[in-house]
């Protein structure tokens, strides 16, 4: 199994930046894609960004140009740099990791952007 722990959330003003981290532990063998999802109040969970084991990244249209996902395989950590934050980015952000056809989830970290 894989355990994921997110950190870095908080309260910021619109236009500011935050960096989320997700540390993975446990059985690290053959972890494929890792990524970030978010769930805003009253909304369904949506994908934000993902990165493959080879470093290929994908982004939701709403965050392209503002968010950057990166992965440090040596540290078993994935990051989400969020710049130019908007009030609509307010959500609980969850880290996810895919291994052997199973998706593991972190507990989430709250990001609140005040306008």
Order of alpha helices (4+ residues) and beta strands (2+ residues): beta-beta-beta-beta-beta-beta-beta-beta-beta-beta-beta
